[in-house]
Structure formats: C-alpha cells, structure tokens
C-alpha cells in the first residue's frame, strides 16, 4: 500500500503531504503526543458520533510481513486534530485552517474597446 504520513518537525513545522495520507495507530500516537488509549477513545468517539464512517476512513493492512495494523485516512487525522487538546494537535489545526483560508485570486485582464470601430451602414 502506497501511503504518506503527516509529520511535525522539531521546530513545529507541519508537513501534510499531497499524497494518499493513511497513518497507523502508532504513527498517530507519535504525531499527537498522546497515549494509545487516548487515541483509541478519541477515534471511538468520532465514529460513535457519526461524524465519520469506519468503512470509508480506516482499513487493515500488513504493517510488516507478519503483523496487521489499522490505518486511518486524512479525514480521521483532521477530526482528531480538532478533538484532541495537545500542542501537536493545535499545530495541525493551524496548518489545516491556513491551507483552507489561503485564496489565490486570479485577475483576468480584458481589453474592451470603448470607441466605435465599425459604424452601422445602410
């Protein structure tokens, strides 16, 4: 499975790759700086509330040749960022909101002649 993960550098810079984000429980624990039990409870609450559906946001795959792991997609990571109260979660929230609020307005230059080039002819 080709996948990308979100990282936070030592100086607090969040990197959200443009690829297919799927993260394991262990990667999410490290990303948010929380215990595995806290992560599981938060994910369970998100699913119980009906905000997200497990069938479309999680999948099981081989983490190593002998071990299966559950992977969660970007929707779950963002939901967790808004549910958890950690420094790391706040940095991810900030990055997500910055990305959403950035607008690049494009101006279109048009030339519209104001004079009469062709007169009506009878």
C-alpha positions as a Markdown table, in Angstrom:
| # | Residue | x | y | z |
|---|---|---|---|---|
| 1 | Unk | 0.0 | 0.0 | 0.0 |
| 2 | Unk | 1.4 | 3.4 | -1.0 |
| 3 | Unk | 0.8 | 5.9 | 1.7 |
| 4 | Unk | 2.0 | 9.2 | 3.1 |
| 5 | Unk | 2.1 | 10.4 | 6.7 |
| 6 | Unk | 1.9 | 13.8 | 8.3 |
| 7 | Unk | 4.9 | 14.9 | 10.3 |
| 8 | Unk | 5.8 | 17.8 | 12.6 |
| 9 | Unk | 9.5 | 18.9 | 12.6 |
| 10 | Unk | 11.4 | 19.8 | 15.7 |
| 11 | Unk | 10.7 | 23.5 | 15.1 |
| 12 | Unk | 7.0 | 22.8 | 14.9 |
| 13 | Unk | 6.5 | 23.0 | 11.1 |
| 14 | Unk | 3.7 | 20.7 | 10.0 |
| 15 | Unk | 4.1 | 18.8 | 6.7 |
| 16 | Unk | 0.9 | 17.5 | 5.2 |
| 17 | Unk | 1.8 | 15.6 | 2.0 |
| 18 | Unk | -0.3 | 15.9 | -1.0 |
| 19 | Unk | -0.3 | 12.1 | -1.4 |
| 20 | Unk | -2.6 | 9.4 | -0.1 |
| 21 | Unk | -2.5 | 10.0 | 3.7 |
| 22 | Unk | -3.0 | 6.8 | 5.8 |
| 23 | Unk | -1.5 | 6.6 | 9.2 |
| 24 | Unk | -1.2 | 3.7 | 11.7 |
| 25 | Unk | -2.2 | 3.9 | 15.3 |
| 26 | Unk | 1.5 | 4.1 | 16.4 |
| 27 | Unk | 2.2 | 6.9 | 13.9 |
| 28 | Unk | -0.9 | 8.9 | 15.2 |
| 29 | Unk | 0.2 | 8.4 | 18.8 |
| 30 | Unk | 3.6 | 9.9 | 17.9 |
| 31 | Unk | 2.1 | 12.6 | 15.8 |
| 32 | Unk | -0.3 | 13.9 | 18.5 |
| 33 | Unk | 1.9 | 13.1 | 21.5 |
| 34 | Unk | -0.7 | 11.1 | 23.3 |
| 35 | Unk | -1.2 | 7.6 | 24.7 |
| 36 | Unk | -2.6 | 4.8 | 22.6 |
| 37 | Unk | -5.6 | 4.5 | 24.9 |
| 38 | Unk | -6.4 | 8.2 | 24.5 |
| 39 | Unk | -6.2 | 7.8 | 20.7 |
| 40 | Unk | -8.5 | 4.8 | 20.7 |
| 41 | Unk | -11.0 | 6.6 | 22.8 |
| 42 | Unk | -11.0 | 9.7 | 20.6 |
| 43 | Unk | -11.4 | 7.6 | 17.4 |
| 44 | Unk | -14.2 | 5.6 | 19.0 |
| 45 | Unk | -16.0 | 8.9 | 20.0 |
| 46 | Unk | -15.6 | 10.2 | 16.4 |
| 47 | Unk | -17.1 | 7.1 | 15.0 |
| 48 | Unk | -19.9 | 6.9 | 17.6 |
| 49 | Unk | -21.0 | 10.4 | 16.9 |
| 50 | Unk | -21.4 | 9.6 | 13.2 |
| 51 | Unk | -19.1 | 12.3 | 12.0 |
| 52 | Unk | -17.1 | 9.7 | 10.1 |
| 53 | Unk | -17.7 | 6.2 | 9.0 |
| 54 | Unk | -15.1 | 3.5 | 9.7 |
| 55 | Unk | -15.9 | 1.7 | 6.4 |
| 56 | Unk | -14.5 | 4.6 | 4.5 |
| 57 | Unk | -11.9 | 6.1 | 6.8 |
| 58 | Unk | -10.0 | 3.1 | 8.1 |
| 59 | Unk | -8.5 | -0.1 | 6.7 |
| 60 | Unk | -6.4 | -3.0 | 7.9 |
| 61 | Unk | -3.2 | -3.9 | 6.0 |
| 62 | Unk | 0.1 | -5.6 | 6.7 |
| 63 | Unk | 2.4 | -3.3 | 8.6 |
| 64 | Unk | 5.2 | -5.9 | 8.5 |
| 65 | Unk | 5.2 | -9.2 | 6.8 |
| 66 | Unk | 3.7 | -10.9 | 9.9 |
| 67 | Unk | 1.7 | -8.1 | 11.6 |
| 68 | Unk | -1.6 | -6.5 | 10.6 |
| 69 | Unk | -2.3 | -2.8 | 11.6 |
| 70 | Unk | -5.3 | -0.5 | 11.2 |
| 71 | Unk | -4.6 | 2.6 | 9.2 |
| 72 | Unk | -6.7 | 5.8 | 9.3 |
| 73 | Unk | -7.0 | 8.3 | 6.5 |
| 74 | Unk | -6.6 | 12.1 | 6.4 |
| 75 | Unk | -10.3 | 12.7 | 7.5 |
| 76 | Unk | -9.6 | 10.9 | 10.8 |
| 77 | Unk | -6.4 | 12.8 | 11.3 |
| 78 | Unk | -8.1 | 16.1 | 10.9 |
| 79 | Unk | -11.0 | 15.1 | 13.1 |
| 80 | Unk | -8.5 | 14.1 | 15.8 |
| 81 | Unk | -6.7 | 17.4 | 15.5 |
| 82 | Unk | -9.9 | 19.2 | 16.3 |
| 83 | Unk | -10.9 | 16.7 | 19.1 |
| 84 | Unk | -7.5 | 16.5 | 21.0 |
| 85 | Unk | -6.0 | 19.2 | 23.1 |
| 86 | Unk | -2.3 | 18.9 | 22.6 |
| 87 | Unk | 0.4 | 21.2 | 21.3 |
| 88 | Unk | 0.8 | 18.9 | 18.2 |
| 89 | Unk | -3.0 | 18.9 | 17.6 |
| 90 | Unk | -3.0 | 22.7 | 17.7 |
| 91 | Unk | -0.2 | 22.9 | 15.2 |
| 92 | Unk | -2.1 | 20.6 | 12.8 |
| 93 | Unk | -5.3 | 22.6 | 13.3 |
| 94 | Unk | -3.4 | 25.8 | 12.5 |
| 95 | Unk | -1.9 | 24.2 | 9.3 |
| 96 | Unk | -5.3 | 22.9 | 8.1 |
| 97 | Unk | -7.0 | 26.2 | 8.7 |
| 98 | Unk | -4.2 | 28.1 | 6.9 |
| 99 | Unk | -4.5 | 25.8 | 4.0 |
| 100 | Unk | -8.3 | 26.3 | 3.8 |
| 101 | Unk | -8.1 | 30.0 | 4.1 |
| 102 | Unk | -5.4 | 30.7 | 1.6 |
| 103 | Unk | -7.1 | 32.0 | -1.5 |
| 104 | Unk | -5.3 | 32.9 | -4.6 |
| 105 | Unk | -7.4 | 35.3 | -6.5 |
| 106 | Unk | -6.8 | 35.4 | -10.2 |
| 107 | Unk | -7.4 | 38.5 | -12.1 |
| 108 | Unk | -8.3 | 38.4 | -15.7 |
| 109 | Unk | -7.2 | 41.2 | -17.9 |
| 110 | Unk | -9.7 | 42.0 | -20.7 |
| 111 | Unk | -9.5 | 44.7 | -23.3 |
| 112 | Unk | -12.9 | 46.1 | -24.1 |
| 113 | Unk | -12.8 | 48.8 | -26.8 |
| 114 | Unk | -14.9 | 51.8 | -26.0 |
| 115 | Unk | -14.9 | 53.5 | -29.4 |
| 116 | Unk | -17.0 | 52.6 | -32.4 |
| 117 | Unk | -14.8 | 50.7 | -34.8 |
| 118 | Unk | -17.5 | 49.8 | -37.3 |
| 119 | Unk | -20.4 | 52.1 | -37.9 |
| 120 | Unk | -23.8 | 50.8 | -38.8 |
| 121 | Unk | -24.2 | 51.1 | -42.6 |
| 122 | Unk | -27.4 | 51.3 | -44.5 |
